Amino acid sequence: MPATGRGARQQPSHDGGDRSRRFENLVAEGLAVPTEGWDFSWFEGRATEARPSWGYAVSLAGRLAGARAALDVQTGGGEVLDFALGRAAPEAPGLAIATEGRPANTAKATALLRPRGVAVVAVGEDEPLPFADAAFDLVSSRHPVRPPWAEIARVLEPGGTYFAQHVGPRSVFELVEHFLGPLPDEVGAARHPDRERAEAEAAGLEIVDLRAERLRVEFHDIAAVVHFLRKVVWMVPGFTVDRYAAPLRSLHERIESEGPFTAHSTRHLVEARRPARSAPSARPVP
Protein backbone atom coordinates (compact mmCIF):
# COMPACT_ATOMS: atom_id res chain seq x y z
CA MET A 1 0.00 0.00 0.00
CA PRO A 2 1.12 3.61 -0.41
CA ALA A 3 3.54 4.81 2.23
CA THR A 4 2.22 6.75 5.20
CA GLY A 5 1.64 10.39 4.47
CA ARG A 6 1.00 10.07 0.74
CA GLY A 7 -2.37 10.95 -0.76
CA ALA A 8 -5.39 12.68 0.69
CA ARG A 9 -8.02 10.92 2.69
CA GLN A 10 -11.30 10.22 0.94
CA GLN A 11 -13.73 12.29 2.99
CA PRO A 12 -17.02 10.64 3.95
CA SER A 13 -20.23 12.25 2.83
CA HIS A 14 -22.12 14.17 5.49
CA ASP A 15 -24.78 15.66 3.21
CA GLY A 16 -27.56 13.44 4.55
CA GLY A 17 -27.44 11.23 1.46
CA ASP A 18 -28.28 7.59 1.34
CA ARG A 19 -25.69 5.93 3.63
CA SER A 20 -26.69 2.49 2.49
CA ARG A 21 -26.08 3.45 -1.13
CA ARG A 22 -22.68 4.91 -0.18
CA PHE A 23 -21.73 1.62 1.45
CA GLU A 24 -22.84 -0.36 -1.59
CA ASN A 25 -21.00 1.97 -3.98
CA LEU A 26 -17.77 1.70 -2.00
CA VAL A 27 -18.01 -2.09 -1.85
CA ALA A 28 -18.59 -2.15 -5.62
CA GLU A 29 -15.44 -0.04 -6.09
CA GLY A 30 -13.41 -2.48 -4.03
CA LEU A 31 -14.77 -5.40 -6.03
CA ALA A 32 -14.06 -3.82 -9.41
CA VAL A 33 -10.31 -3.40 -9.00
CA PRO A 34 -8.10 -6.14 -10.53
CA THR A 35 -6.06 -8.05 -7.95
CA GLU A 36 -3.18 -9.34 -10.09
CA GLY A 37 0.37 -8.64 -9.00
CA TRP A 38 1.70 -6.62 -6.06
CA ASP A 39 1.09 -3.12 -7.38
CA PHE A 40 -0.66 -1.27 -4.53
CA SER A 41 -0.93 2.11 -6.24
CA TRP A 42 -4.76 1.93 -6.30
CA PHE A 43 -4.74 2.42 -2.52
CA GLU A 44 -3.40 5.96 -2.93
CA GLY A 45 -5.68 8.20 -0.86
CA ARG A 46 -7.59 5.21 0.53
CA ALA A 47 -5.05 3.40 2.69
CA THR A 48 -1.49 3.90 3.93
CA GLU A 49 1.19 1.66 5.38
CA ALA A 50 4.46 2.71 7.00
CA ARG A 51 7.54 1.26 5.32
CA PRO A 52 10.28 -0.74 7.07
CA SER A 53 13.43 1.26 7.72
CA TRP A 54 15.72 -1.09 5.77
CA GLY A 55 14.25 -0.28 2.30
CA TYR A 56 14.01 -3.80 0.90
CA ALA A 57 13.71 -3.04 -2.83
CA VAL A 58 16.72 -0.72 -2.84
CA SER A 59 18.74 -3.18 -0.73
CA LEU A 60 17.82 -5.99 -3.12
CA ALA A 61 19.11 -3.91 -6.01
CA GLY A 62 22.51 -3.77 -4.32
CA ARG A 63 22.54 -7.55 -3.88
CA LEU A 64 21.54 -8.12 -7.50
CA ALA A 65 24.38 -5.88 -8.68
CA GLY A 66 26.86 -8.29 -7.11
CA ALA A 67 25.18 -11.55 -8.17
CA ARG A 68 25.92 -13.87 -11.09
CA ALA A 69 22.76 -16.03 -11.07
CA ALA A 70 19.66 -14.87 -9.16
CA LEU A 71 16.30 -16.43 -8.38
CA ASP A 72 13.28 -14.51 -7.05
CA VAL A 73 10.76 -16.84 -5.40
CA GLN A 74 7.02 -16.07 -5.37
CA THR A 75 7.60 -12.85 -7.29
CA GLY A 76 3.93 -11.81 -7.50
CA GLY A 77 3.55 -9.53 -10.51
CA GLY A 78 7.31 -8.97 -10.64
CA GLU A 79 7.08 -5.32 -9.58
CA VAL A 80 9.73 -5.39 -6.85
CA LEU A 81 12.16 -7.47 -8.89
CA ASP A 82 11.66 -5.18 -11.90
CA PHE A 83 12.45 -2.11 -9.80
CA ALA A 84 15.51 -3.73 -8.24
CA LEU A 85 16.90 -4.96 -11.56
CA GLY A 86 16.40 -1.53 -13.10
CA ARG A 87 18.33 0.05 -10.25
CA ALA A 88 21.05 -2.62 -10.44
CA ALA A 89 21.65 -2.15 -14.18
CA PRO A 90 24.11 -2.40 -15.82
CA GLU A 91 25.58 -4.66 -13.10
CA ALA A 92 22.46 -6.89 -12.98
CA PRO A 93 23.17 -10.65 -12.92
CA GLY A 94 23.70 -12.46 -16.19
CA LEU A 95 21.02 -15.00 -15.24
CA ALA A 96 17.80 -13.99 -13.48
CA ILE A 97 14.76 -16.22 -13.01
CA ALA A 98 11.53 -15.71 -11.07
CA THR A 99 8.86 -18.14 -9.89
CA GLU A 100 5.17 -17.51 -9.22
CA GLY A 101 2.24 -19.78 -8.46
CA ARG A 102 -0.86 -17.73 -9.25
CA PRO A 103 -1.64 -17.84 -13.01
CA ALA A 104 -2.76 -14.19 -13.26
CA ASN A 105 0.40 -13.06 -11.47
CA THR A 106 2.56 -15.29 -13.66
CA ALA A 107 1.18 -13.67 -16.80
CA LYS A 108 1.67 -10.17 -15.39
CA ALA A 109 5.22 -10.91 -14.20
CA THR A 110 6.13 -12.43 -17.57
CA ALA A 111 5.00 -9.31 -19.43
CA LEU A 112 6.85 -7.01 -17.02
CA LEU A 113 10.09 -8.97 -16.65
CA ARG A 114 10.63 -10.40 -20.12
CA PRO A 115 12.13 -7.11 -21.44
CA ARG A 116 14.78 -7.46 -18.71
CA GLY A 117 15.62 -10.99 -19.89
CA VAL A 118 14.01 -12.64 -16.85
CA ALA A 119 12.28 -15.99 -17.33
CA VAL A 120 9.18 -16.45 -15.15
CA VAL A 121 8.47 -20.06 -14.22
CA ALA A 122 5.07 -21.21 -12.94
CA VAL A 123 5.73 -22.98 -9.62
CA GLY A 124 3.13 -23.57 -6.90
CA GLU A 125 3.85 -22.42 -3.37
CA ASP A 126 4.24 -26.00 -2.12
CA GLU A 127 6.00 -27.41 -5.18
CA PRO A 128 9.75 -28.11 -5.39
CA LEU A 129 11.81 -25.53 -7.23
CA PRO A 130 12.56 -26.96 -10.71
CA PHE A 131 16.23 -26.03 -10.68
CA ALA A 132 19.48 -27.91 -10.20
CA ASP A 133 21.32 -28.05 -6.89
CA ALA A 134 23.61 -25.05 -6.26
CA ALA A 135 22.27 -23.20 -9.32
CA PHE A 136 22.14 -19.68 -7.81
CA ASP A 137 24.36 -17.47 -5.71
CA LEU A 138 21.39 -15.25 -4.74
CA VAL A 139 17.80 -16.25 -3.90
CA SER A 140 15.35 -13.51 -2.94
CA SER A 141 11.69 -13.18 -2.04
CA ARG A 142 9.36 -10.44 -0.88
CA HIS A 143 6.45 -11.66 1.25
CA PRO A 144 6.46 -15.37 0.40
CA VAL A 145 3.40 -17.23 1.69
CA ARG A 146 5.66 -19.94 3.12
CA PRO A 147 9.41 -19.77 2.50
CA PRO A 148 10.52 -23.18 1.16
CA TRP A 149 13.63 -23.37 3.30
CA ALA A 150 14.88 -26.78 2.20
CA GLU A 151 14.51 -25.87 -1.46
CA ILE A 152 16.16 -22.50 -0.96
CA ALA A 153 19.14 -24.20 0.69
CA ARG A 154 19.31 -26.79 -2.08
CA VAL A 155 19.40 -24.36 -5.02
CA LEU A 156 21.88 -21.99 -3.36
CA GLU A 157 25.52 -22.59 -4.17
CA PRO A 158 27.90 -22.92 -1.20
CA GLY A 159 28.41 -19.42 0.15
CA GLY A 160 25.23 -18.21 -1.59
CA THR A 161 22.74 -15.86 0.07
CA TYR A 162 19.00 -15.78 0.67
CA PHE A 163 17.80 -12.18 1.03
CA ALA A 164 14.12 -11.52 1.72
CA GLN A 165 11.43 -9.51 3.43
CA HIS A 166 8.82 -11.64 5.17
CA VAL A 167 5.42 -10.91 6.65
CA GLY A 168 5.67 -11.31 10.41
CA PRO A 169 3.38 -12.62 13.16
CA ARG A 170 -0.11 -11.18 13.71
CA SER A 171 0.25 -8.85 10.74
CA VAL A 172 -2.85 -6.64 10.31
CA PHE A 173 -4.59 -8.85 12.88
CA GLU A 174 -6.76 -5.98 14.08
CA LEU A 175 -8.50 -6.24 10.70
CA VAL A 176 -8.35 -10.03 10.48
CA GLU A 177 -9.93 -10.50 13.89
CA HIS A 178 -12.68 -8.00 13.09
CA PHE A 179 -13.85 -10.57 10.53
CA LEU A 180 -12.80 -13.87 12.13
CA GLY A 181 -12.96 -13.07 15.84
CA PRO A 182 -10.09 -13.74 18.29
CA LEU A 183 -7.63 -16.28 16.92
CA PRO A 184 -5.52 -18.77 18.92
CA ASP A 185 -2.01 -17.68 19.85
CA GLU A 186 -0.47 -20.38 17.66
CA VAL A 187 -2.11 -18.85 14.55
CA GLY A 188 -0.55 -15.48 15.26
CA ALA A 189 2.86 -17.04 15.93
CA ALA A 190 3.01 -18.94 12.64
CA ARG A 191 5.26 -16.35 10.97
CA HIS A 192 7.35 -15.46 14.01
CA PRO A 193 10.98 -14.66 13.07
CA ASP A 194 12.30 -16.96 15.81
CA ARG A 195 10.40 -19.86 14.28
CA GLU A 196 11.66 -18.99 10.82
CA ARG A 197 15.22 -18.80 12.14
CA ALA A 198 14.85 -22.34 13.49
CA GLU A 199 13.38 -23.58 10.20
CA ALA A 200 16.15 -21.97 8.16
CA GLU A 201 18.84 -23.43 10.37
CA ALA A 202 17.21 -26.87 10.22
CA ALA A 203 17.50 -26.65 6.42
CA GLY A 204 21.24 -26.01 6.76
CA LEU A 205 21.33 -22.22 6.41
CA GLU A 206 23.12 -19.73 8.65
CA ILE A 207 21.23 -16.60 9.67
CA VAL A 208 23.37 -13.53 8.97
CA ASP A 209 20.78 -10.83 9.72
CA LEU A 210 17.24 -10.88 11.11
CA ARG A 211 15.41 -7.63 11.89
CA ALA A 212 11.74 -7.04 12.66
CA GLU A 213 9.48 -3.97 12.73
CA ARG A 214 5.83 -3.24 13.55
CA LEU A 215 4.29 -0.67 11.22
CA ARG A 216 1.12 1.44 11.24
CA VAL A 217 -1.57 0.75 8.62
CA GLU A 218 -4.67 2.90 8.03
CA PHE A 219 -7.77 2.09 5.98
CA HIS A 220 -9.72 5.21 5.02
CA ASP A 221 -12.79 3.57 3.48
CA ILE A 222 -14.44 0.18 3.11
CA ALA A 223 -13.49 -0.05 -0.57
CA ALA A 224 -9.84 -0.27 0.51
CA VAL A 225 -10.70 -3.05 2.97
CA VAL A 226 -12.58 -5.04 0.32
CA HIS A 227 -9.77 -4.72 -2.21
CA PHE A 228 -7.11 -5.57 0.37
CA LEU A 229 -8.88 -8.76 1.49
CA ARG A 230 -9.44 -9.82 -2.14
CA LYS A 231 -5.81 -9.16 -3.00
CA VAL A 232 -4.09 -10.61 0.08
CA VAL A 233 -6.13 -13.79 0.09
CA TRP A 234 -4.56 -15.46 3.13
CA MET A 235 -5.68 -12.71 5.52
CA VAL A 236 -9.32 -13.82 5.66
CA PRO A 237 -9.42 -17.14 3.78
CA GLY A 238 -12.51 -17.52 1.63
CA PHE A 239 -13.39 -13.84 1.89
CA THR A 240 -16.41 -12.71 -0.11
CA VAL A 241 -18.59 -9.66 0.34
CA ASP A 242 -21.71 -11.80 0.76
CA ARG A 243 -20.13 -14.03 3.38
CA TYR A 244 -18.85 -11.11 5.46
CA ALA A 245 -21.58 -8.54 4.77
CA ALA A 246 -22.33 -7.83 8.44
CA PRO A 247 -18.74 -7.13 9.61
CA LEU A 248 -18.12 -5.12 6.44
CA ARG A 249 -21.08 -2.88 7.15
CA SER A 250 -20.18 -2.45 10.80
CA LEU A 251 -16.60 -1.54 9.88
CA HIS A 252 -17.86 0.92 7.26
CA GLU A 253 -20.02 2.63 9.86
CA ARG A 254 -17.08 2.76 12.27
CA ILE A 255 -14.83 4.40 9.66
CA GLU A 256 -17.55 6.88 8.70
CA SER A 257 -18.10 7.95 12.30
CA GLU A 258 -14.59 7.65 13.81
CA GLY A 259 -12.18 8.04 10.90
CA PRO A 260 -9.56 5.63 9.52
CA PHE A 261 -9.38 2.09 10.86
CA THR A 262 -5.89 1.51 12.28
CA ALA A 263 -4.04 -1.80 12.20
CA HIS A 264 -0.37 -2.80 12.35
CA SER A 265 1.64 -4.86 9.90
CA THR A 266 4.75 -6.77 10.93
CA ARG A 267 7.74 -7.32 8.67
CA HIS A 268 11.14 -8.91 9.09
CA LEU A 269 14.25 -8.73 6.99
CA VAL A 270 16.04 -12.05 6.55
CA GLU A 271 19.56 -12.65 5.30
CA ALA A 272 20.72 -16.25 5.39
CA ARG A 273 23.73 -17.97 3.87
CA ARG A 274 24.44 -21.51 2.80
CA PRO A 275 27.74 -22.40 4.46
CA ALA A 276 30.62 -22.61 2.02
CA ARG A 277 31.32 -26.29 2.71
CA SER A 278 27.79 -27.56 3.28
CA ALA A 279 25.97 -30.25 1.35
CA PRO A 280 22.70 -29.19 -0.32
CA SER A 281 19.48 -30.05 1.48
CA ALA A 282 18.15 -33.27 0.06
CA ARG A 283 14.89 -33.11 -1.83
CA PRO A 284 12.34 -35.54 -0.31
CA VAL A 285 11.98 -38.80 -2.23
CA PRO A 286 8.43 -39.08 -3.68
ZIHUUR-V354928 format. One record per backbone hydrogen bond with DSSP energy under -1.0 kcal/mol. CO is the residue of the C=O (numbers start at 1). NH is the residue of the N-H. E is the energy in kcal/mol with one decimal. If there is no record, write none. Layout:
co->CO nh->NH e->E
co->CO nh->NH e->E
This chain:
co->2 nh->49 e->-2.5
co->3 nh->6 e->-1.8
co->18 nh->22 e->-2.0
co->19 nh->23 e->-2.4
co->20 nh->24 e->-2.3
co->21 nh->25 e->-2.7
co->22 nh->26 e->-2.5
co->23 nh->27 e->-2.5
co->24 nh->28 e->-2.3
co->25 nh->29 e->-2.0
co->26 nh->30 e->-2.2
co->27 nh->31 e->-1.8
co->28 nh->32 e->-1.4
co->40 nh->43 e->-1.4
co->41 nh->44 e->-1.9
co->43 nh->46 e->-3.2
co->43 nh->47 e->-2.3
co->45 nh->10 e->-1.0
co->46 nh->220 e->-3.7
co->48 nh->218 e->-2.5
co->52 nh->55 e->-1.1
co->55 nh->59 e->-2.4
co->56 nh->60 e->-3.0
co->57 nh->61 e->-1.8
co->58 nh->62 e->-1.5
co->59 nh->63 e->-1.6
co->60 nh->64 e->-2.8
co->61 nh->65 e->-1.9
co->64 nh->67 e->-1.4
co->68 nh->95 e->-1.7
co->69 nh->137 e->-1.7
co->69 nh->138 e->-1.5
co->70 nh->97 e->-2.3
co->71 nh->140 e->-2.9
co->72 nh->99 e->-2.5
co->75 nh->78 e->-1.9
co->78 nh->82 e->-2.6
co->79 nh->83 e->-2.2
co->80 nh->84 e->-2.6
co->81 nh->85 e->-2.8
co->82 nh->86 e->-2.2
co->83 nh->87 e->-2.0
co->84 nh->88 e->-1.9
co->85 nh->89 e->-1.6
co->88 nh->91 e->-2.0
co->95 nh->70 e->-2.7
co->96 nh->119 e->-1.3
co->97 nh->72 e->-2.5
co->98 nh->121 e->-3.1
co->99 nh->75 e->-2.9
co->100 nh->123 e->-1.6
co->102 nh->106 e->-2.6
co->103 nh->107 e->-2.3
co->104 nh->108 e->-1.9
co->105 nh->109 e->-3.2
co->106 nh->110 e->-2.3
co->107 nh->111 e->-2.0
co->108 nh->112 e->-2.0
co->109 nh->113 e->-3.0
co->110 nh->114 e->-2.1
co->113 nh->116 e->-1.4
co->113 nh->118 e->-1.9
co->114 nh->117 e->-2.4
co->119 nh->98 e->-2.5
co->121 nh->100 e->-1.8
co->124 nh->127 e->-1.5
co->129 nh->131 e->-2.0
co->132 nh->135 e->-1.1
co->136 nh->157 e->-2.8
co->137 nh->161 e->-2.2
co->138 nh->71 e->-2.2
co->139 nh->163 e->-2.5
co->140 nh->73 e->-3.1
co->141 nh->165 e->-1.8
co->147 nh->149 e->-1.9
co->148 nh->152 e->-2.7
co->149 nh->153 e->-2.7
co->150 nh->154 e->-1.9
co->151 nh->155 e->-2.3
co->152 nh->156 e->-1.2
co->154 nh->134 e->-2.6
co->155 nh->136 e->-2.6
co->157 nh->160 e->-3.0
co->160 nh->274 e->-2.4
co->161 nh->139 e->-2.5
co->162 nh->272 e->-2.6
co->163 nh->141 e->-1.1
co->164 nh->270 e->-3.0
co->165 nh->143 e->-3.8
co->166 nh->268 e->-2.2
co->170 nh->173 e->-1.3
co->172 nh->176 e->-2.0
co->173 nh->177 e->-3.0
co->175 nh->179 e->-1.1
co->176 nh->180 e->-2.5
co->177 nh->181 e->-1.7
co->184 nh->187 e->-1.1
co->184 nh->188 e->-1.3
co->185 nh->189 e->-1.6
co->187 nh->190 e->-1.2
co->189 nh->192 e->-1.9
co->192 nh->196 e->-2.2
co->193 nh->197 e->-2.4
co->194 nh->198 e->-1.9
co->195 nh->199 e->-2.3
co->196 nh->200 e->-2.6
co->197 nh->201 e->-2.5
co->198 nh->202 e->-2.2
co->199 nh->203 e->-1.2
co->200 nh->205 e->-2.3
co->201 nh->204 e->-1.4
co->206 nh->273 e->-2.8
co->209 nh->271 e->-2.5
co->211 nh->269 e->-2.6
co->213 nh->267 e->-2.3
co->215 nh->265 e->-2.4
co->216 nh->50 e->-2.5
co->217 nh->263 e->-2.7
co->218 nh->48 e->-2.0
co->219 nh->261 e->-2.4
co->221 nh->225 e->-1.1
co->222 nh->226 e->-2.6
co->223 nh->227 e->-2.5
co->224 nh->228 e->-2.4
co->225 nh->229 e->-2.5
co->226 nh->230 e->-1.7
co->227 nh->231 e->-2.1
co->228 nh->232 e->-3.1
co->231 nh->233 e->-1.2
co->232 nh->235 e->-1.9
co->236 nh->239 e->-1.5
co->240 nh->244 e->-1.8
co->242 nh->245 e->-1.1
co->244 nh->248 e->-1.9
co->245 nh->249 e->-2.4
co->246 nh->250 e->-2.4
co->247 nh->251 e->-2.0
co->248 nh->252 e->-2.4
co->249 nh->253 e->-2.4
co->250 nh->254 e->-1.8
co->251 nh->255 e->-2.5
co->252 nh->256 e->-2.6
co->253 nh->257 e->-1.8
co->254 nh->258 e->-2.9
co->255 nh->259 e->-2.0
co->261 nh->219 e->-2.4
co->263 nh->217 e->-2.8
co->264 nh->172 e->-3.0
co->265 nh->215 e->-3.1
co->266 nh->168 e->-3.0
co->267 nh->213 e->-2.5
co->268 nh->166 e->-3.0
co->269 nh->211 e->-1.7
co->270 nh->164 e->-2.5
co->271 nh->208 e->-3.2
co->271 nh->209 e->-1.9
co->272 nh->162 e->-3.3
co->273 nh->206 e->-3.1
co->274 nh->159 e->-2.7
co->275 nh->278 e->-1.7
